[in-house]
Amino acid sequence: MTPTSRFAALALALAALAGLYTFGIFTGFVTFAALFKAGLLKSIGALFFRGLVLAGVTFVILFALLAALIKCWGRHELNGRDAFCAAVLSLSFNICFLVVGPVTVDRSVSIFMLGEMAANPDESYSTEDMSRLFVKVYIGDYQQIGRRLREQTDIGNVEDTGGRYRISRRGQDFIAISKLVSWLFDADPRLAGAQREAGEPAR
């Protein structure tokens, strides 16, 4: 094989691999979104955990699809390993998007504030105005605290003791990890209780 033909073969292999990865990311994302819109596993209350499961389902579907396409294509540039790697890349993209996109929109206080402002674009708000709206709408009308407690009970971080809630051993371990992450990445340590004495209520 001449140097020119080797270069051409390498270029063709790289182009085929790039095309497979691009197709995999696009198809995986469309499949991921379609599973959400179809209402699959809606019984899982927490959007994040539902998203993780659906991302795994998407991975299986995409891997099977890509492997079948490569087999039907019959070209030697690609194989089952490439299909697996493309599906893993798609899985990584979907999970990153899940955290940055839907989970942020679903839970962010900043999104709530911006949404309230967008609903009344001619209004201006003081800090006190927004605080009152947060308590009245986010906590009161939308019942977000109760929703969070139910979610934490479902995943085992909190125990329901008959209408009152207590942190579990798993929840304490999760907070310990959260404090470490907060310290490593300069997040606000107060949200994980890092600057409060045990038993002292938040102010």
Secondary structure, DSSP 8 states (H G I E B T S, - for coil): --HHHHHHHHHHHHHHHHHHHHHHHHHHHHHHHHHHHTTTTTT--SHHHHHHHHHHHHHHHHHHHHHHHHHHH--TT--HHHHHHHHHHHHHHHHHHHHHTHHHHHH-HHHHHHHHHHHSTT----HHHHHHHIIIIIIIIS-HHHHHHHHHHHHTSEEESSS-EEE-HHHHHHHHHHHHHHHHTT--GGGGTTTS-TT----
